Amino acid sequence: MSEIPMQDRYRLLVNTIMPRPIAWLATRDAQGRNNIAPFSFFNAMCSRPPIVGIGIGPDGVREGSAEKDSLAAIRETGEFTVALVDEANAQAMNLSAIDSPPGVDEFEVAGIEMGEAKLVDAPIVASAPVNFECKLWQLLEPAPHAAIVLGEVVGVNIQDRLLGEEDGKMRIDAPAMHLIGRAHGAGWYIRSSDQIEIARKTWPLDPETD
């Protein structure tokens, strides 16, 4: 990997690791300006404590901006939210990825209905099936103006229709979220509605059934 151009390293990752969940990352900087942008280097990292990880690369598009607004705001405040993206919000999510100048509120640009987090000072996507409220747990800096943001989830906003109970345990209707993920190349996405079930095995294996 060290012997090939950075663009090819990126392509090898994003065209092979898929589907990639999308973190619709919302922040409010120290000046009170809201920002929202999607990032697909994202996943749950741990449950004790509950940690999500988001990879944010340098700003290689906007002239005069070395760092993305989302990362700059997280550095300033240490707080953010992550909305999960469903099919109904796909177009707004895509529009929020536009390379707008610093300080522009993508909630307004993309027509996203904004709500307020309860435990952190950051906006949430009111129509998203799930919003995670996060406080910065650790910031890793693998390259200039880039970071791997590890956030502790201190609260979850989830739509009531997705929650249930079975045998005294919480059940979440994951298929009903209709989430999308990133696929190969620019502009390609994958729906979560096409699923297969493979039963998990236990030890020892049964030679007649496994």
C-alpha positions as CSV (number, residue, x, y, z in Angstrom):
1,M,0.0,0.0,0.0
2,S,2.9,2.4,0.7
3,E,4.1,2.1,-2.9
4,I,0.8,3.2,-4.6
5,P,-0.8,6.7,-4.8
6,M,-3.1,7.8,-2.0
7,Q,-6.1,7.9,-4.5
8,D,-5.5,4.2,-5.3
9,R,-5.3,3.3,-1.6
10,Y,-8.6,5.0,-1.1
11,R,-10.2,3.2,-4.0
12,L,-9.0,-0.2,-2.8
13,L,-10.7,0.5,0.5
14,V,-14.0,2.0,-0.5
15,N,-14.6,-0.3,-3.5
16,T,-14.0,-3.5,-1.4
17,I,-15.3,-2.7,2.1
18,M,-19.0,-2.5,1.6
19,P,-21.7,-1.9,2.5
20,R,-20.4,0.9,4.7
21,P,-22.9,2.5,7.1
22,I,-23.3,6.3,6.9
23,A,-22.8,8.6,9.8
24,W,-24.8,11.8,9.2
25,L,-22.6,13.8,11.5
26,A,-24.2,17.0,13.0
27,T,-22.2,19.6,15.0
28,R,-22.6,23.1,16.4
29,D,-19.3,25.0,16.6
30,A,-18.2,27.5,19.3
31,Q,-19.9,30.3,17.4
32,G,-23.2,28.5,17.4
33,R,-23.1,27.6,13.7
34,N,-24.7,24.3,12.7
35,N,-23.2,21.8,10.3
36,I,-24.2,18.4,9.0
37,A,-22.3,16.1,6.6
38,P,-22.2,12.4,5.8
39,F,-19.2,10.2,6.5
40,S,-19.0,6.5,5.5
41,F,-15.9,5.6,7.3
42,F,-18.1,4.8,10.3
43,N,-19.2,2.0,12.7
44,A,-19.8,0.9,16.2
45,M,-16.6,0.1,17.9
46,C,-17.4,-0.9,21.5
47,S,-20.4,-1.3,23.9
48,R,-18.6,-0.9,27.2
49,P,-18.5,2.1,27.0
50,P,-20.7,2.6,23.9
51,I,-18.2,4.0,21.3
52,V,-18.8,4.9,17.7
53,G,-15.9,5.7,15.4
54,I,-15.9,8.1,12.4
55,G,-13.0,8.6,10.0
56,I,-12.7,12.2,8.7
57,G,-10.2,13.0,6.0
58,P,-8.7,16.4,5.2
59,D,-10.6,18.9,3.1
60,G,-9.2,18.4,-0.3
61,V,-12.0,20.2,-2.2
62,R,-12.5,23.7,-0.8
63,E,-9.8,26.2,-1.6
64,G,-8.3,27.6,1.6
65,S,-9.9,25.0,3.9
66,A,-7.5,22.3,5.1
67,E,-9.9,20.8,7.7
68,K,-13.5,19.8,7.4
69,D,-16.0,21.9,9.3
70,S,-17.3,18.8,11.2
71,L,-13.8,18.1,12.6
72,A,-13.1,21.7,13.5
73,A,-16.4,21.9,15.5
74,I,-15.7,18.6,17.3
75,R,-12.2,20.0,18.3
76,E,-13.9,23.1,19.6
77,T,-16.8,21.6,21.5
78,G,-16.2,17.9,22.0
79,E,-19.8,17.2,21.2
80,F,-21.8,15.9,18.2
81,T,-24.6,13.8,17.0
82,V,-24.8,11.0,14.5
83,A,-28.0,10.3,12.6
84,L,-28.5,7.0,10.6
85,V,-29.6,7.5,7.1
86,D,-32.8,5.9,5.7
87,E,-34.1,5.9,2.2
88,A,-36.5,8.7,2.9
89,N,-33.6,11.0,3.8
90,A,-31.2,9.8,1.0
91,Q,-31.5,12.9,-1.2
92,A,-31.2,15.3,1.7
93,M,-28.1,13.4,2.9
94,N,-26.6,13.6,-0.5
95,L,-27.3,17.4,-0.7
96,S,-25.7,17.9,2.7
97,A,-22.4,16.6,1.3
98,I,-22.0,19.6,-1.0
99,D,-18.7,21.5,-0.6
100,S,-20.3,24.7,0.8
101,P,-18.2,27.5,2.2
102,P,-17.3,27.4,6.0
103,G,-20.2,28.5,8.2
104,V,-23.0,27.6,5.8
105,D,-25.8,25.6,7.5
106,E,-26.4,22.5,5.5
107,F,-29.6,21.9,7.4
108,E,-31.0,24.9,5.6
109,V,-29.3,24.1,2.2
110,A,-30.8,20.6,2.2
111,G,-34.1,21.4,3.8
112,I,-33.5,19.1,6.7
113,E,-35.8,19.4,9.7
114,M,-33.6,20.0,12.7
115,G,-34.2,19.0,16.2
116,E,-32.2,19.5,19.4
117,A,-30.2,16.9,21.3
118,K,-31.0,16.6,25.0
119,L,-27.6,15.7,26.4
120,V,-25.1,17.5,24.1
121,D,-25.2,21.0,22.4
122,A,-25.7,19.8,18.9
123,P,-28.6,19.5,16.4
124,I,-30.2,16.2,15.4
125,V,-32.1,15.1,12.2
126,A,-35.7,15.1,13.3
127,S,-36.8,12.7,10.6
128,A,-34.0,10.2,11.1
129,P,-34.9,6.8,12.6
130,V,-32.0,7.0,15.0
131,N,-29.8,9.8,16.3
132,F,-26.9,9.1,18.7
133,E,-25.8,11.9,21.0
134,C,-22.1,11.7,21.5
135,K,-19.2,13.3,23.5
136,L,-15.7,13.1,22.2
137,W,-13.9,10.1,23.9
138,Q,-10.7,10.2,21.9
139,L,-9.3,11.9,18.8
140,L,-6.7,10.0,16.8
141,E,-4.8,12.0,14.1
142,P,-3.3,9.7,11.5
143,A,-2.5,12.5,9.1
144,P,-2.5,16.3,9.0
145,H,-6.0,17.8,9.1
146,A,-7.5,14.2,9.4
147,A,-8.8,12.3,12.4
148,I,-10.5,9.2,13.6
149,V,-13.1,10.5,16.0
150,L,-14.1,8.1,18.8
151,G,-17.3,9.3,20.5
152,E,-19.0,7.9,23.5
153,V,-22.8,7.6,22.9
154,V,-24.4,9.3,25.9
155,G,-28.0,9.2,24.6
156,V,-30.0,7.6,21.8
157,N,-33.0,9.2,20.1
158,I,-34.9,6.3,18.3
159,Q,-38.4,6.4,16.8
160,D,-41.0,4.7,19.0
161,R,-42.2,2.6,16.1
162,L,-38.9,0.8,16.0
163,L,-39.0,-0.3,19.7
164,G,-40.7,-3.4,21.1
165,E,-40.4,-6.1,23.7
166,E,-40.2,-9.8,23.6
167,D,-39.7,-12.2,26.5
168,G,-38.9,-9.2,28.7
169,K,-36.1,-8.1,26.3
170,M,-35.9,-5.0,24.2
171,R,-36.4,-5.7,20.5
172,I,-35.6,-3.3,17.7
173,D,-37.3,-3.6,14.3
174,A,-34.1,-3.1,12.3
175,P,-35.6,-3.8,8.9
176,A,-38.2,-1.1,9.5
177,M,-35.5,1.5,9.5
178,H,-34.9,1.1,5.8
179,L,-31.3,2.2,6.1
180,I,-28.9,2.7,3.2
181,G,-25.1,2.3,3.1
182,R,-22.4,3.3,0.8
183,A,-21.3,1.0,-2.0
184,H,-18.5,1.1,-4.6
185,G,-17.6,4.3,-6.2
186,A,-19.1,7.8,-6.1
187,G,-22.9,7.9,-6.0
188,W,-23.6,4.2,-5.3
189,Y,-25.6,3.1,-2.3
190,I,-27.0,-0.2,-1.0
191,R,-30.4,-0.7,0.7
192,S,-30.6,-2.8,3.8
193,S,-33.9,-4.3,2.8
194,D,-32.3,-7.2,0.9
195,Q,-31.2,-9.6,3.7
196,I,-30.4,-13.2,4.3
197,E,-30.5,-15.1,7.6
198,I,-27.7,-17.5,8.6
199,A,-28.2,-19.1,12.0
200,R,-25.2,-18.8,14.3
201,K,-23.6,-22.1,15.3
202,T,-22.7,-23.3,18.8
203,W,-19.9,-25.6,20.0
204,P,-19.7,-28.5,19.7
205,L,-20.8,-28.7,16.1
206,D,-23.4,-31.3,15.3
207,P,-22.0,-33.4,12.4
208,E,-25.5,-34.2,11.2
209,T,-26.8,-30.6,10.9
210,D,-23.8,-28.4,10.6
